[in-house]
Amino acid sequence: QVQLVESGGGLVQAGGSLRLSCAASGFSIGNCRMSWYRQAPGKERELVATVTSTGAGINYAPSVKGRFFTSRDNVKNMIYLQMNSLKPEDMAVYYCKAAFILREYWGQGTQVTVSA
């Protein structure tokens, strides 16, 4: 069964840090472009970060650049999102996505709450 499971979300004060993880099962992420998205209440889902299959190419949304860092471990079949200097506007449900040619897999999301 193909599955992506995010973890690591929670409540943090503004200025704090969280590390999200996304574990894949039922397929290998080795050939997949992996991405993190987030969706705040009443807003559209937005791309936060994306990393190519080899990890050589990483892009971030301007709103998180310099604060968030993504990485992947193809051996462990996992990706990570280190979030630093969190702001109230970072509060959202965070999702990971795996994309390979015409296929996409999404996780169920993990809530990140940032208190002012």
Secondary structure, 3 states (H helix, E strand, C coil): CCEEEEECCEEEECCCCEEEEEEEECCCHHHCEEEEEEECCCCCCEEEEEECCCCCCEEECCCCECCEEEEEECCCCEEEEEECCCCHHHCEEEEEEEEECCEEEECCCEEEEEEC
